[in-house]
Amino acid sequence: MNNLKKAGAIGGAIVIVACWPLAVGQIGQRILTEGAQNAGNDRVAVSLVKYDRGYLSSEVQTKITLLDPRLKQQFIADGLPTEFVLNSHVSHGVVSLSSQTTLADYRDFPMTLQTTTQLNGNTDFNLVLNAWNYHRDGKEPFTVSLSPSYLKGMVTKLGEVKFESKIPSLAIDFDNQAKIVLTDMTTKGEGKQTNGFWIGDQVLTIGKLTGQGNLPEEPAKAGEEKTAPVALELNGFNYHFTSKLDEQQTRFSSQHVFTLVALDSKTVHAKQMELDFALNGVDSNAFKQLSNLYQNNPSLSNEEIGKALPYVDTLFSQGFDVSLGKMDATIGEGRFTSQVSLSVPKGTEHVSQNPAAVVTALTGHIGTTASTALLEQFPEMHKWADELVVMEMATQNDKGYALKAEIKDGSVVFDNGEKIPLISLVMMGMRGY
């Protein structure tokens, strides 16, 4: 009897092992089908064209369609397709599925996507792009040259993403001898797409970017056009983006931090540049609707503006904060720093009908410093700073100039108590003064 039990157990185990690849294939098909259904958004549609499931492997075909009007328009202008079909060979492992994916209609395109999907739905991916050259003919022809690059990371069943990528070099050459060269570009991020928002962190770094070409000068005579050589070099660029939703998922906040080691051109020599901008507590639904309207219609018609106005009213009625936490730069031998914070209080109603309501409701503060060495490079700014000191709206010492002011009750209030109506400054700005 014991031998029969042992034989039965062994036989059952053999049957399970023999059938397991089929089970993995079936589970994998469900995972990949659900993944394709959840992968699409308002910019990209993903659909399964074919799924031929076998014993140890499956053949899968997936179609990706661009939906974003602006992106589609750009692809069409560059002579690129707006639909891509992917062929994937999927191997059934013991506890995972491994696949290798290529472009169906562009077999010579040097791209391969390798993925490993666990049976719990989590997927590791590695997209490898070998050296690639692309030339576009037409009215403004150009050539793109890309060195071997990669994008890899992981996507969970819940839609959480962690990724990193690197492009060692990218060059764009134009027929008019202009050229853009980018080296050591990397990205990394971690987060999730929630209610139409990316929630998490993203970092972009560029080791160096150079550009050269010719730009038109003012013609010496009617009908003549002269050009001047232009050269630009950026070193050590870094962009860090973070975003979040509150617990109720009704308020969206984001922070954008830009840093640059050096910027050199014919007219500008700057270094140690930093910009820290934050948007806090905006109504998430209104902000999303406005973003979608603009992305889908970059040139807004009167009808689309009419659709946007209720969301603008909601955005301001719910209140939000804007801050320029830091704007610093060394320009030539001088230094400039500035901090600005603005708050639109909740209850600022009907701004589309009465824009002045924003001006009277706005609160915040401004702080700016500029070194003497900086202002000596810009005589008009130096003259303006001296006038502010005479009016006791700014202070001066051996290092330079400083200005501090509060924004309240519809006015800019300086340290000496002097007030300037904010609406007058807005009107001056609109007139270009």
C-alpha positions in Angstrom: 0.0 0.0 0.0 2.8 2.4 0.9 4.5 1.7 -2.4 1.3 2.5 -4.2 0.9 5.8 -2.3 4.5 6.7 -3.2 4.0 5.7 -6.8 0.8 7.8 -6.9 2.5 10.8 -5.4 5.4 10.6 -7.8 3.0 10.1 -10.7 1.0 13.1 -9.6 4.1 15.2 -9.3 5.2 14.2 -12.8 1.8 15.2 -14.2 2.0 18.6 -12.4 5.5 19.3 -13.7 4.4 18.2 -17.2 1.4 20.4 -17.2 3.1 23.4 -15.4 4.3 25.1 -18.6 0.8 25.1 -19.9 -0.4 26.6 -16.6 2.3 29.2 -16.7 1.4 30.0 -20.3 -2.3 30.4 -19.3 -1.5 32.6 -16.3 0.9 34.6 -18.5 -1.7 35.2 -21.1 -4.0 36.6 -18.5 -1.3 38.8 -17.0 -0.2 40.2 -20.4 -3.8 40.7 -21.6 -4.6 42.7 -18.4 -1.3 44.5 -18.7 -2.1 45.7 -22.3 -5.6 46.8 -21.2 -4.1 48.9 -18.3 -1.1 50.2 -20.3 -3.0 52.7 -22.4 -3.7 56.3 -21.5 -5.0 59.5 -23.2 -1.7 59.7 -25.2 -1.1 56.1 -26.2 -3.3 53.1 -26.9 -2.1 49.6 -26.4 -3.9 46.5 -27.8 -3.2 42.8 -28.3 -3.4 41.9 -32.0 -2.6 38.2 -31.6 -1.7 35.7 -28.8 -0.7 32.2 -30.0 -0.1 30.2 -26.8 2.1 27.1 -27.0 3.4 24.5 -24.5 6.8 26.0 -23.7 6.4 29.4 -25.4 3.9 31.8 -27.0 4.0 34.3 -29.9 2.4 37.6 -29.1 1.8 40.6 -31.3 0.9 44.0 -29.8 0.0 47.3 -31.4 0.8 50.7 -30.0 -1.1 53.7 -31.4 -0.3 57.4 -30.7 -3.3 59.4 -29.6 -1.8 62.7 -28.5 -2.5 65.2 -31.4 0.7 67.2 -31.0 2.9 64.1 -30.8 1.1 62.6 -33.8 1.6 65.8 -35.8 5.3 65.9 -35.0 5.8 62.2 -36.0 3.9 62.8 -39.3 6.0 65.9 -40.0 9.2 63.9 -39.4 8.0 61.1 -41.7 7.6 58.6 -38.8 4.7 56.2 -38.3 2.0 56.8 -35.6 1.4 53.1 -35.1 3.9 50.4 -34.2 3.4 46.7 -34.1 5.6 44.6 -31.8 6.4 40.9 -32.1 7.2 39.1 -28.9 8.5 35.6 -28.3 7.5 34.6 -24.8 9.1 31.7 -23.0 7.3 29.9 -20.1 9.5 29.5 -17.1 8.9 27.9 -13.8 7.8 31.0 -12.0 8.1 33.7 -14.7 7.7 34.6 -18.3 10.6 35.9 -20.4 10.1 37.7 -23.6 12.1 39.2 -26.4 10.4 41.9 -28.4 11.2 43.6 -31.7 9.5 46.0 -34.1 7.5 44.0 -36.7 7.7 46.4 -39.5 11.2 47.6 -38.9 13.3 44.5 -38.5 16.5 46.4 -39.2 15.8 48.9 -36.4 18.5 48.1 -33.8 16.1 47.9 -30.8 15.4 44.9 -28.6 13.1 44.8 -25.5 13.7 42.0 -23.0 11.3 41.5 -20.2 10.8 39.0 -17.3 7.3 38.9 -15.8 6.7 37.1 -12.5 3.5 35.3 -11.9 2.4 38.0 -9.5 2.4 40.4 -12.4 5.6 42.4 -11.7 7.8 42.9 -14.8 11.5 43.7 -15.2 12.4 45.3 -18.5 15.5 46.2 -20.4 15.2 48.2 -23.7 18.5 48.2 -25.6 19.1 50.4 -28.6 22.3 49.8 -30.6 24.0 52.6 -32.6 21.5 54.2 -34.9 21.5 56.8 -37.7 18.4 58.4 -39.1 18.2 60.9 -41.9 15.1 62.9 -42.8 14.8 64.6 -46.2 12.4 67.4 -47.0 12.4 71.1 -46.6 14.6 71.1 -43.5 16.6 67.9 -43.7 18.6 66.6 -40.7 20.5 63.6 -39.5 20.4 62.0 -36.1 23.2 59.9 -34.8 22.8 57.9 -31.6 25.3 55.8 -29.7 24.3 52.5 -28.0 21.7 53.3 -25.2 19.4 51.6 -22.8 16.3 52.0 -20.7 15.7 49.5 -17.9 13.6 49.2 -14.8 10.6 47.5 -13.2 6.8 47.8 -13.4 4.6 46.3 -10.7 1.1 44.9 -11.1 -0.2 48.0 -9.3 1.4 50.3 -12.0 4.3 51.4 -9.9 7.4 52.2 -12.1 11.1 52.4 -11.4 13.4 53.1 -14.3 16.8 54.4 -15.4 18.3 55.2 -18.8 21.5 56.4 -20.4 22.3 58.0 -23.8 26.1 58.4 -24.0 25.9 60.7 -27.1 23.4 62.1 -29.4 24.1 64.4 -32.4 21.8 66.2 -34.8 23.3 67.6 -37.9 21.4 70.1 -40.2 22.1 70.7 -43.9 22.9 74.4 -43.1 25.9 73.3 -41.0 24.1 73.8 -37.7 24.7 71.1 -35.2 23.6 70.0 -31.7 25.6 67.5 -29.7 24.5 66.0 -26.4 26.7 63.8 -24.2 26.1 61.7 -21.1 22.3 62.1 -20.7 20.8 60.0 -18.0 17.3 59.7 -16.4 16.0 57.9 -13.4 12.6 57.9 -11.7 10.3 56.1 -9.4 6.5 56.6 -9.1 3.1 55.9 -10.5 0.5 57.3 -12.9 -2.5 58.3 -10.7 -5.6 60.1 -11.9 -3.8 61.4 -14.9 -0.8 62.6 -12.9 2.7 61.3 -12.5 3.2 60.9 -8.7 6.8 60.4 -7.7 10.3 61.5 -8.6 12.1 62.0 -11.9 15.7 63.2 -12.5 17.3 64.2 -15.8 21.0 65.0 -16.1 23.1 66.1 -19.1 26.8 66.1 -18.9 27.3 68.5 -21.8 25.3 70.1 -24.6 26.8 72.1 -27.4 25.1 73.9 -30.3 26.5 75.8 -33.3 25.0 77.4 -36.4 24.1 80.7 -37.9 21.2 83.1 -37.0 19.9 85.9 -39.1 21.1 89.5 -38.3 19.3 92.7 -39.1 19.6 93.1 -42.9 21.8 96.0 -43.9 19.5 96.8 -46.9 16.0 95.8 -47.8 15.9 92.3 -49.2 19.4 91.4 -47.9 20.0 89.1 -45.0 23.2 88.5 -43.1 23.9 85.7 -40.6 26.2 85.5 -37.6 27.8 82.4 -36.2 26.3 81.3 -32.9 27.8 78.9 -30.4 26.3 77.7 -27.1 27.7 75.3 -24.5 25.9 73.9 -21.4 27.7 71.9 -18.8 26.4 69.9 -15.9 22.6 70.3 -16.3 20.3 68.6 -13.8 16.5 68.6 -13.6 14.7 67.1 -10.6 10.9 66.8 -10.7 8.8 65.6 -7.7 5.0 65.5 -7.4 2.3 64.3 -5.0 -1.4 64.2 -4.4 -2.9 64.8 -0.9 -4.7 62.0 1.0 -8.1 62.9 -0.6 -6.4 63.0 -4.0 -8.0 66.4 -4.6 -4.9 68.6 -4.4 -1.8 68.3 -6.6 1.6 69.7 -5.8 4.9 69.6 -7.8 8.4 70.9 -7.5 10.9 71.6 -10.3 14.6 72.1 -9.5 17.0 73.1 -12.3 20.7 73.4 -11.8 23.4 74.2 -14.3 27.2 74.3 -13.7 28.0 76.6 -16.6 26.5 78.3 -19.6 28.7 79.9 -22.3 27.7 81.8 -25.4 28.9 84.8 -27.4 27.0 87.2 -25.1 26.4 85.2 -21.8 28.9 83.6 -19.4 27.0 82.2 -16.4 27.7 79.5 -13.8 26.3 78.0 -10.7 22.8 78.5 -11.8 19.8 77.2 -9.8 16.1 77.5 -10.2 13.6 76.0 -7.7 10.0 76.4 -8.6 7.0 74.8 -6.8 3.2 74.7 -7.4 1.4 73.6 -4.3 -2.2 72.6 -3.5 -3.9 73.2 -6.8 -7.3 71.6 -7.4 -6.3 68.4 -9.2 -9.3 67.9 -11.4 -9.3 71.5 -12.7 -5.6 71.4 -13.2 -5.8 68.1 -15.1 -8.7 69.4 -17.4 -6.7 72.6 -18.2 -3.6 70.6 -19.0 -5.5 68.2 -21.3 -7.1 71.1 -23.1 -3.8 72.8 -23.8 -2.0 69.5 -24.8 -4.7 68.6 -27.2 -5.2 72.1 -28.5 -1.9 74.1 -28.3 -3.6 77.0 -30.3 -6.8 77.5 -28.3 -9.9 78.6 -30.2 -12.6 80.7 -28.7 -14.7 77.6 -28.1 -11.9 75.9 -26.3 -11.1 79.0 -24.2 -14.8 79.0 -23.3 -14.4 75.4 -22.1 -11.3 76.3 -20.1 -12.8 79.3 -18.2 -14.9 77.2 -15.7 -11.8 75.2 -14.7 -9.8 78.5 -14.3 -12.5 79.7 -12.0 -12.4 76.5 -10.0 -8.6 76.6 -9.8 -8.6 80.0 -8.2 -11.7 79.6 -6.1 -10.0 76.6 -4.4 -6.7 78.5 -3.8 -3.1 77.5 -4.4 0.5 78.6 -3.7 3.3 79.4 -6.1 6.9 79.7 -4.9 10.2 80.5 -6.5 12.2 79.2 -3.6 15.5 80.0 -5.3 16.7 81.7 -8.4 20.5 82.1 -8.3 23.2 82.7 -10.9 26.7 84.0 -11.3 26.8 86.1 -14.5 30.3 87.2 -15.5 31.8 88.4 -12.2 28.5 89.2 -10.5 25.9 87.3 -8.6 22.1 87.5 -8.5 19.6 85.8 -6.1 15.9 86.0 -5.8 13.1 84.4 -3.8 9.3 84.9 -4.4 6.3 83.3 -2.9 2.7 84.0 -3.8 -0.6 82.6 -2.4 -4.1 82.7 -4.0 -6.5 82.3 -1.0 -9.4 79.9 -1.2 -12.6 81.8 -2.1 -11.1 83.9 -4.9 -14.3 83.6 -7.0 -15.2 84.4 -10.7 -11.7 85.5 -11.8 -12.6 84.9 -15.5 -15.2 87.7 -15.2 -13.1 89.9 -12.9 -9.3 89.2 -13.3 -8.5 92.1 -10.9 -9.9 90.0 -8.1 -6.7 87.9 -8.2 -4.5 91.1 -7.8 -6.4 92.3 -4.7 -6.5 88.8 -3.1 -2.8 87.9 -3.8 -0.4 87.7 -0.8 3.3 86.9 -0.7 6.8 88.2 -0.4 9.7 89.1 -2.7 13.4 89.1 -1.8 16.2 90.0 -4.3 19.9 90.7 -4.1 22.3 91.8 -6.9 26.0 92.3 -6.6 27.6 95.6 -7.7 29.8 93.6 -10.1 26.6 92.2 -11.8 24.9 95.6 -12.2 28.0 97.2 -13.6 27.6 94.8 -16.6 24.1 96.2 -17.2 24.0 100.0 -16.9 20.2 100.3 -17.2 19.6 97.9 -14.3 22.3 99.7 -12.3 20.5 103.0 -12.9 17.2 101.5 -11.8 18.7 100.0 -8.7 20.2 103.4 -7.7 16.8 105.0 -8.1 15.2 102.4 -5.8 17.9 103.2 -3.2 17.2 106.9 -3.4 13.4 106.2 -2.9 14.4 103.9 0.1 12.8 100.9 -1.6 16.1 99.1 -1.7 19.3 99.1 0.3 22.9 99.2 -0.7 26.2 98.1 0.9 29.7 97.3 -0.2 28.5 94.0 -1.7 25.6 95.2 -3.7 21.9 95.9 -3.6 19.0 94.2 -1.8 15.2 94.6 -2.1 12.5 93.2 0.2 8.8 93.6 -0.1 5.5 92.1 1.0 2.4 91.6 -1.3 -0.8 92.3 0.5 -4.1 94.2 0.1 -3.5 94.6 -3.6 -0.1 96.4 -3.1 3.6 95.8 -3.0 4.7 97.1 0.4 8.4 97.9 0.8 10.5 97.9 4.0 10.2 101.7 4.3 6.4 101.4 4.2 6.1 102.7 0.6 3.2 101.1 -1.3 2.8 100.6 -5.0 -0.5 99.2 -6.3 0.1 95.8 -7.8 -2.3 96.4 -10.7 -0.1 99.3 -11.8 2.9 97.0 -11.9 1.0 94.5 -13.9 -0.1 97.1 -16.4 3.5 98.4 -16.8 4.6 94.8 -17.5 1.9 94.4 -20.1 3.1 97.6 -21.8 6.7 96.4 -21.8 8.1 98.9 -19.3 
